[in-house]
Amino acid sequence: MIAKPQSFLVIQTAFIGDVILATAVVEKLHKTYPDSSIDFLLRKGNESLLNNHPHLRGVLIWDKKKGKIKNLFKLISIVRNKKYDSIINIHRFASSGMITALSGARNKIGFKKNPWAFVFTRAIQHDLNAKLHEIDRNQSLIESITDKHRELPKLYPSKTNFDTVSKFKLGTYICVAPTSVWFTKQYPANQWVEFVKSVPMYYSRIYLLGASTDKDVCESIRDATANDRVYNLAGQLNFLESAALMKDATMNYVNDSAPMHLASAMNAPVTAIFCSTVPAFGFGPLSNKSVVIESKEKLTCRPCGLHGYRACPQKHFKCATTIESDALLASLQ
């Protein structure tokens, strides 16, 4: 029996990777309620991730940088006027909890960690120690109105996105996203250089990916390799163009960061390097062809935190420096 159509709002106002992982909830809702309306609320700057999404009716954007509180109350008014049947709040903080609490929706679903959970219709435990992937924790929110079958995150680059990167798809290529917002999540630049230098000549092109803020780091890596197969594309491609390029790469090399989740959403082959963090937190790669690389050293200081730090607390950064480039090369085989 097909479920009765409803109107849903999915809320995830955190960062790029969090939004990508939250698309699995959209896939699940659409599969269960194919004739329903689904909207998504996110922070300004992440909205292009959801361009061309066939299962979304609309995207609501919260500008947190300019008039954050004023914009929050505007959003609450917009949400109330849309009269959603159900709010699925994946975000665990007070701002999104307030939107949910004041939404007027019949069903208000979120995590118990949210400060507004006491007014939710249904509040679910979010347990980082349960060794679940984040997409499974997220989908536990809607298990009571769907089922236990797991759906994966998915993005939908357009034909234009694929056409834009088609000029780069020459020969056999790999992509490398060498940076991260957090220093201790980032494989060191000098070790990326060592790895890139050792990539067999069979791979005709090596693309360095990142945001415009990563351009200088990527350029320093390219310069240090002195290799005309290496191209710095940092700042030249948007989210979905990067995803379209990664999809057809022989391998994508990433840190525990947003590009790993881009690969998951495209089911692109990926080698994910975990330095200070660990896959057990539930944010590992989901592609069919996924390789996780970690230090073989038994470090009592690892993991040192969920999100990483701007510097190694122990000042040695062995969780990264003890990972040799041969481990990265092995995933090419």
PLY file of the C-alpha trace (Angstrom):
ply
format ascii 1.0
element vertex 333
property float x
property float y
property float z
element edge 332
property int vertex1
property int vertex2
end_header
0.00 0.00 0.00
1.37 3.44 -0.94
1.68 5.80 2.01
-0.61 8.81 2.12
0.99 11.96 0.62
2.34 14.43 3.16
4.43 17.59 3.26
7.85 17.31 4.91
10.58 19.73 5.88
14.06 18.31 6.49
16.33 20.60 8.53
20.12 20.41 8.52
21.81 23.79 8.96
25.30 22.44 9.73
28.13 22.07 7.25
28.59 20.73 3.72
29.20 17.09 4.66
26.24 17.09 7.05
23.91 18.31 4.31
25.18 15.66 1.90
24.61 12.89 4.45
21.13 14.27 5.18
20.10 13.67 1.55
19.73 10.00 2.47
16.69 11.03 4.55
15.24 12.76 1.49
15.77 9.59 -0.56
14.04 7.55 2.13
11.06 9.87 2.45
10.59 10.02 -1.30
10.72 6.25 -1.64
8.08 5.81 1.08
5.92 8.80 0.13
6.52 9.25 -3.64
3.69 11.75 -4.11
4.59 13.91 -1.12
6.21 17.35 -1.03
9.66 17.55 0.53
11.52 20.80 1.31
15.00 21.21 2.79
16.25 23.94 5.13
19.98 24.66 5.24
22.48 27.44 5.89
23.35 29.97 3.19
26.31 28.79 1.13
25.28 25.16 0.95
22.19 25.53 -1.22
23.91 24.74 -4.52
24.48 21.19 -3.28
20.78 20.56 -3.82
20.48 22.09 -7.28
18.60 19.81 -9.70
17.40 17.56 -6.87
14.39 15.72 -8.32
12.82 14.82 -4.98
12.79 18.31 -3.48
10.03 20.83 -4.01
12.04 23.69 -2.56
15.01 24.78 -0.48
14.79 27.24 2.43
17.97 29.18 3.21
19.06 30.61 6.55
21.65 33.38 6.28
23.62 32.99 9.52
26.22 35.65 8.74
24.05 38.73 8.14
21.23 39.37 10.56
21.30 35.86 11.97
18.55 36.31 14.60
16.37 38.47 12.38
16.60 35.90 9.59
15.85 33.09 12.05
12.49 34.62 12.97
11.71 35.26 9.30
12.31 31.58 8.66
10.05 30.56 11.52
7.27 32.64 9.96
7.86 31.09 6.53
7.85 27.57 7.96
4.63 28.18 9.90
2.91 29.53 6.78
3.81 26.43 4.78
1.89 24.25 7.26
4.08 21.16 7.02
2.69 17.85 8.20
6.10 16.76 9.53
9.39 18.41 10.44
12.45 16.12 10.39
15.15 18.02 12.28
18.55 16.40 11.84
20.40 19.35 13.37
20.98 19.00 17.11
21.25 22.61 18.21
18.90 25.20 19.68
18.30 27.36 16.61
16.86 24.54 14.51
15.03 23.27 17.58
13.24 26.60 17.86
12.21 26.44 14.19
10.85 22.95 14.79
9.09 23.82 18.04
7.33 26.87 16.55
6.60 25.29 13.15
3.01 24.34 13.86
3.67 20.95 12.28
1.67 17.98 13.48
4.78 15.82 13.75
8.00 17.32 15.12
10.81 14.79 14.98
14.40 15.31 16.10
17.22 14.14 18.33
17.09 14.15 22.13
20.29 16.22 22.22
18.42 19.22 20.81
17.60 21.69 23.63
14.04 21.94 22.28
13.49 18.18 22.20
11.07 18.42 25.13
8.41 19.81 22.75
9.11 17.39 19.89
6.48 14.80 19.03
9.22 12.21 18.77
12.80 12.49 20.05
15.44 9.90 19.18
18.78 9.19 20.83
21.87 10.26 18.88
24.66 8.03 20.16
28.17 8.44 18.78
29.27 5.38 20.73
26.79 3.06 19.02
29.17 2.51 16.06
26.46 3.43 13.58
27.05 5.48 10.48
25.61 8.98 10.65
23.14 8.18 7.85
21.74 5.35 10.01
21.46 7.66 13.02
19.68 10.20 10.81
17.32 7.63 9.33
16.40 6.41 12.80
14.42 9.65 13.05
11.99 8.46 10.38
12.05 4.73 11.01
8.60 4.86 12.63
7.06 6.45 9.51
9.11 4.52 6.91
10.99 1.27 7.56
14.41 -0.02 8.56
15.84 -0.25 5.05
18.90 1.93 4.57
19.03 4.56 1.82
22.27 6.21 0.76
22.99 9.93 0.22
22.73 11.17 -3.33
23.44 14.34 -5.28
22.25 15.16 -8.78
24.74 17.06 -10.98
23.04 18.37 -14.12
24.01 17.68 -17.71
25.58 21.13 -17.70
27.71 20.17 -14.70
28.92 17.05 -16.47
29.52 18.99 -19.71
31.61 21.55 -17.81
34.04 18.92 -16.53
34.05 16.74 -19.67
37.17 18.57 -20.92
39.06 17.24 -17.88
38.06 13.62 -18.43
40.98 12.83 -20.67
42.69 9.50 -20.23
42.82 7.76 -16.87
42.79 10.29 -14.04
42.64 10.54 -10.28
41.42 13.36 -8.02
43.07 14.55 -4.83
41.32 16.82 -2.32
44.26 17.58 0.00
42.78 20.05 2.47
40.39 20.19 5.41
38.95 22.94 7.58
40.75 21.30 10.53
44.52 20.88 10.49
44.51 17.57 12.36
42.14 16.03 9.79
44.47 16.97 6.96
47.15 14.70 5.54
50.29 16.90 5.42
51.04 18.74 2.19
54.59 17.38 1.94
53.22 13.83 2.14
50.67 14.59 -0.59
53.62 15.74 -2.69
55.43 12.46 -2.05
52.34 10.49 -3.00
51.63 12.47 -6.18
55.23 12.06 -7.32
54.92 8.29 -6.96
51.67 7.88 -8.93
52.42 5.64 -11.95
52.62 7.30 -15.37
49.61 5.22 -16.45
47.47 7.89 -14.79
47.69 10.72 -17.26
46.18 13.44 -15.08
46.02 14.23 -11.37
43.49 16.88 -10.38
43.79 18.81 -7.13
40.34 19.82 -5.88
39.19 22.31 -3.26
37.54 25.63 -2.61
39.03 28.99 -3.62
40.53 29.19 -0.11
42.48 26.00 -0.87
44.02 27.33 -4.07
47.37 28.34 -2.56
47.87 25.01 -0.77
47.02 23.09 -3.93
49.34 25.30 -5.97
52.20 24.67 -3.55
51.64 20.93 -3.92
51.53 21.21 -7.70
54.73 23.28 -7.77
56.57 20.89 -5.45
55.74 17.88 -7.62
57.22 19.57 -10.72
54.88 17.30 -12.67
52.98 18.44 -15.75
50.31 15.78 -15.10
49.14 17.71 -12.02
46.41 20.33 -12.42
45.19 22.72 -9.74
41.39 23.04 -10.04
40.82 24.51 -6.56
38.25 27.28 -6.76
37.41 26.52 -10.40
34.61 24.01 -9.85
31.44 24.24 -7.77
30.19 21.40 -5.56
28.25 19.54 -8.24
30.93 20.01 -10.90
33.48 18.53 -8.50
31.10 15.64 -7.83
30.67 15.08 -11.59
34.45 14.95 -12.06
34.96 12.63 -9.10
32.35 10.19 -10.34
34.47 8.98 -13.26
37.88 9.14 -11.61
39.82 5.91 -11.18
40.25 6.93 -7.55
39.54 9.97 -5.38
41.91 10.69 -2.49
40.37 12.66 0.37
40.66 13.48 4.07
37.86 12.99 6.58
36.09 16.01 5.07
33.38 17.16 2.66
34.94 15.70 -0.54
34.66 12.23 1.03
30.90 12.74 1.32
30.74 14.09 -2.26
32.28 10.78 -3.35
29.75 8.83 -1.28
26.84 10.74 -2.83
28.11 9.86 -6.33
29.16 6.29 -5.43
32.59 7.31 -6.71
35.68 5.27 -5.79
37.37 6.82 -2.80
40.39 6.44 -0.56
39.76 8.25 2.71
42.64 9.16 5.01
41.76 9.45 8.69
44.35 11.26 10.76
43.12 12.51 14.15
39.56 11.19 13.71
38.32 7.62 13.25
35.65 5.98 11.04
34.00 4.60 14.19
32.51 8.06 14.78
30.17 7.18 11.90
31.34 9.48 9.13
33.26 7.06 6.92
32.96 6.64 3.13
29.91 4.86 1.69
30.92 4.21 -1.92
30.93 0.62 -3.15
34.67 0.98 -3.71
35.94 2.56 -0.49
39.35 2.30 1.13
40.09 3.69 4.59
43.69 4.48 5.51
44.83 5.11 9.08
48.11 5.11 10.95
49.34 1.67 11.95
50.87 3.15 15.08
49.04 2.46 18.35
48.52 6.02 19.49
46.85 6.52 22.86
45.99 10.10 21.89
43.90 9.06 18.88
41.15 10.02 18.34
41.71 13.37 19.98
38.25 14.73 19.13
35.22 14.47 16.89
36.02 17.45 14.67
39.77 17.81 14.85
41.95 20.74 15.96
43.90 23.59 14.41
47.09 21.99 15.76
48.07 18.62 17.18
47.44 18.75 20.96
50.47 16.48 21.49
52.62 18.51 19.05
53.82 15.43 17.14
50.94 14.76 14.70
51.96 11.11 14.39
48.42 10.11 13.39
49.24 11.70 10.01
53.01 11.63 9.65
53.20 7.85 10.18
50.93 7.15 7.17
53.22 6.36 4.25
52.44 7.11 0.62
52.72 3.40 -0.23
49.45 2.87 1.64
47.75 5.37 -0.67
49.29 3.82 -3.76
47.98 0.38 -2.78
44.39 1.48 -3.34
45.17 2.16 -7.00
45.71 -1.54 -7.48
0 1
1 2
2 3
3 4
4 5
5 6
6 7
7 8
8 9
9 10
10 11
11 12
12 13
13 14
14 15
15 16
16 17
17 18
18 19
19 20
20 21
21 22
22 23
23 24
24 25
25 26
26 27
27 28
28 29
29 30
30 31
31 32
32 33
33 34
34 35
35 36
36 37
37 38
38 39
39 40
40 41
41 42
42 43
43 44
44 45
45 46
46 47
47 48
48 49
49 50
50 51
51 52
52 53
53 54
54 55
55 56
56 57
57 58
58 59
59 60
60 61
61 62
62 63
63 64
64 65
65 66
66 67
67 68
68 69
69 70
70 71
71 72
72 73
73 74
74 75
75 76
76 77
77 78
78 79
79 80
80 81
81 82
82 83
83 84
84 85
85 86
86 87
87 88
88 89
89 90
90 91
91 92
92 93
93 94
94 95
95 96
96 97
97 98
98 99
99 100
100 101
101 102
102 103
103 104
104 105
105 106
106 107
107 108
108 109
109 110
110 111
111 112
112 113
113 114
114 115
115 116
116 117
117 118
118 119
119 120
120 121
121 122
122 123
123 124
124 125
125 126
126 127
127 128
128 129
129 130
130 131
131 132
132 133
133 134
134 135
135 136
136 137
137 138
138 139
139 140
140 141
141 142
142 143
143 144
144 145
145 146
146 147
147 148
148 149
149 150
150 151
151 152
152 153
153 154
154 155
155 156
156 157
157 158
158 159
159 160
160 161
161 162
162 163
163 164
164 165
165 166
166 167
167 168
168 169
169 170
170 171
171 172
172 173
173 174
174 175
175 176
176 177
177 178
178 179
179 180
180 181
181 182
182 183
183 184
184 185
185 186
186 187
187 188
188 189
189 190
190 191
191 192
192 193
193 194
194 195
195 196
196 197
197 198
198 199
199 200
200 201
201 202
202 203
203 204
204 205
205 206
206 207
207 208
208 209
209 210
210 211
211 212
212 213
213 214
214 215
215 216
216 217
217 218
218 219
219 220
220 221
221 222
222 223
223 224
224 225
225 226
226 227
227 228
228 229
229 230
230 231
231 232
232 233
233 234
234 235
235 236
236 237
237 238
238 239
239 240
240 241
241 242
242 243
243 244
244 245
245 246
246 247
247 248
248 249
249 250
250 251
251 252
252 253
253 254
254 255
255 256
256 257
257 258
258 259
259 260
260 261
261 262
262 263
263 264
264 265
265 266
266 267
267 268
268 269
269 270
270 271
271 272
272 273
273 274
274 275
275 276
276 277
277 278
278 279
279 280
280 281
281 282
282 283
283 284
284 285
285 286
286 287
287 288
288 289
289 290
290 291
291 292
292 293
293 294
294 295
295 296
296 297
297 298
298 299
299 300
300 301
301 302
302 303
303 304
304 305
305 306
306 307
307 308
308 309
309 310
310 311
311 312
312 313
313 314
314 315
315 316
316 317
317 318
318 319
319 320
320 321
321 322
322 323
323 324
324 325
325 326
326 327
327 328
328 329
329 330
330 331
331 332
